[in-house]
Amino acid sequence: MSDFQLPNRYTITMKPKTQRMEYLHFNTPGTPHGLTFSCFKNRNFLNYKRTRGYLVNALENSRKKYNFDIWAYVIMPDHVHLLVFPKNADYSISKILKSIKLPVAKHTLQWIRVNKPENLRLFATGEKHHPYRFWKDGGGYDRNIRDQNELNRFVNYVHDNPVRRGLVEQSIQWYWSSASEWLCDIKGPVGIDRESFPVL
């Protein structure tokens, strides 16, 4: 990749019936995407090793299925940040996100039903057709990264999340992040594709 001078396009729309925010995804070939998606009601569903493990597996499976590189990530207790680079000219960020989020929700709710049914109330929506949710409704945040400076800023923003939250003093101390691999060459739970990361 030699040129990131692409339009930074993302659009927010509101669905009239639910008044929920929904981001439109622009599947522009050769463009990295900064993705953010959050847990239902911003609850700390990702505060457990088991649930984070579901997410790690889903990320790896999705990467193989949809052929994208992961350049940076952080798994926070209540949300996830990802920097991905789809390698196919024809791709769908919506499908990538669905393939990541759906297995996590499915496996978590299955486990809760069997082992801690009293905690199902934390996932309850009050909706007839979607009685339980793991993730916040909607597509989350999707930003097409347009240049090297923006790319670098997003990587730093992702890695600094646990520090800003006060969970650790240094980004490399947060295991569920790519910071230690970027800064110390110590691999975390999700391997990153550093060889394809552009340096202009």
N, C-alpha and C positions, 0 to 999 in steps of 0.2 A: 504494500500500500504506500503510495507516494503523495497522495493529495486528499486532504480531508475538507476541502473548501466546498462543502455541501450545505444546502439550506438546513437550518436548525428548525424543523417543523414538528410541532406537536399541537394537538387541538383538544380542548376540553368541551365536552357536550353534556347536557343534562337530559336524562330520560324523563319525560313529562309525568309518567305515572308514579315513579319512585323517587324522582328528584335526586338521583344518585349521580355522582360524577363518573364519567367514562372517558378514558383517553383513547383517541384513535391512533392506531399504529401505522407508521409510514415505513413500509418494507423497501427501503432504498438500498440496492446492491452496493457493497463496498462501504457500508456505514456501520460503525459500532453503535450499540444501544446501551444506554444506562437505564437499568430497570429497578424499580422499587415496588414491592408488594408487602402488604401488612396483614396481620392477624385480625380476625373478627373482633370489633370493638377495641382494637389495640391491646388485646389481652396477651399475656406472656406465654402463649402456647409453645413457643420455641425455646422455652427455658429448661427443656429436658433433653438429656442426651439421646433418649430413644427417638423423640420427635425430630431432633436435628439429624439423626441418622437416616430417618425416612427422607429428609430433604436432600442430604448428600447423595443417597442412592438415586433419587429422582433426577438430580442434576446430571449425574453421570450417564444415566440412561437416556435422558433427553439430548445430551451432547452427542452421543453416538447416533441416535435416531435422526436428528435434524442437522447434524454436521455444522456445529458452531464452536468457536473457541471461547474459553472463559479467561478474561484478562484480570479481573479482580472481583472480589465478593466479600461480604460480611454477613453472617447470620446473627442477628440480634434477637433478644428475647421476644420481641413483638413484631419484627419486620425483617426484610431481606433486601440487600442491595446487590445487584449484579452488573458487571460490565461484560457484555457478550459481543462477539463478532461473527455473524452468520457467514459461512463460506460459500454457500450456494447462491447463485444469482437469483433464483426463485425461492423465497422463504416466507414464513409467516411468524412474526413475533407472537401473535395471539396463540398459535398452535404450540409454540415453544413454551410459553407461559402455562398453558393448560396442561401440557405434559409434565411440567414440574410441580404445579400446585395440586392437581387432582390426586396423584398417588399419596401425597402427604396427608391430605384431608381424609382420604379413604382409609388408610392404615391407622391413622390416629383415632378416628371415630370407631373403627372396629375394635381397637384395643380398649378404648374407654367403655364401650358397651359391655364388654366381657369382664373387665377388671375393675372399673370404677364407674358404674352406671350413674351414681349420684352426681358425678361431675358433668353429665350431659347437659345440665342446665346452663353451663358456661358457654355452650355452643348454640343454645336455642335461639332461634330467630323470631318465633311467633308466626312464621309464614307457613301456609298450608303445603305449598309445593317444595319449599326448601326449609324444612324444620330445623336443620342444623348447618352451621357454617364453621369452617376452620379459618378461611381467609375472608378478609373484607370484600364485600361485593364490588364488582367492577374490575377493570383491567389493570388497575394500579398506575404507576407513573412510568412513562416510556419516553426517553429523550434520545433523539438522533444526535450523536456527537459529531461536531462539524470540523474541528481542527485540533492540532496537537496540544495547545494550551488547555483547551476545554477537556481533552482526554486526560491530561495529567492532573488537572484540578479534580476531576471526578474520581480518579484512583485515590488521591489523597483524602477526598471527602469520605469515600467508602471506608478507608482504613482508619480514619479518625473517629468514626462513629462510637466505638466503645469508650474512647477517651472522653469525648464530649458528654457521654452519658454518665461518666464517673465510674465505669465498671473496671477500668484498668488505668494505670498511669501512662503506659506507653502502648502504642498500637500493636506492637509485636507480642505483647502479653496476652492478647485475646486469641485463643486457639482457633476459634471458628471464623477465620478471616484469612485472606491471602497476604496480609501484611508481612508475616514472618518469612514467607517464601520470597517476596519481593525484596525485603531488606536484609534478610539473614540467610537466604537460601535454605531455609528449613521448611519442608513441605507440611502443609496443613491437611485438613480432611478432604479438601477438593483440590486436585491438581490444576494449576493454571498453565496456559499456553504462552509462555513468555517469548518463545521464538518467533511468534507472529506479531508481537506487539510492535507497532511502528515507532521508529525514532527518526524524526525528520531533521 
